[in-house]
Amino acid sequence: ASGGLLTCGIVASVADQVSRDDAGYVTSGTHTLATGTYAITTENFEFHVSDVAAWVPESLLGDTKVTATAPPGSEVFVGVGPTAQVHDYLANVQHSVLVNRVDGAPRYFHTDGTGQPTAPVDLELWSAQSSGGGEQVLTWSPEDGDWTLVLMNAEGTRGVTADIAVGAELPALRTAAAVLLSIGGTLLVFA
């Protein structure tokens, strides 16, 4: 038990110290997402907390950051919006849902459609968005509700490609590491 807690504490401490970028976000590596459809979306992610626990997402997760880098000569759009509104927007549009990664390669669930979407930059459904050429950074404070992240070409055209990195501030990570190391060390002494 002591070894497990110490290991988790060390991993959390290393992640806190090594994986943070200059802005203070614990960030994943960069991965390329690409599809021949009009959009790539995440599956629904939800934050459902009562008013009493409204502080939980912010204190545990902090702000989140998504960095999307467009290939040279193209413009990318990345936005997060309420899941129901995103579904309405892409209802009859061919798009790909990122389901997971297998051996480092993204796996998608493809949805058929015959419509062509309005350019995403023209819509007001986004809680946070960023678009343009080169590197685009979206920052978002998690809010109560169901949310979907969307990656598209800024003009809403078919064939989406971008390099993506995801990060979060994780303000509780340093505290969790300290608690795990303290408990693990105490148990080790008693053992």
Salt bridges, closest charged atoms under 4 A:
ASP16 OD1 - ARG20 NH2 2.70
ASP16 OD2 - ARG174 NE 2.83
ASP21 OD2 - LYS65 NZ 2.39
ASP146 OD1 - HIS48 NE2 2.64
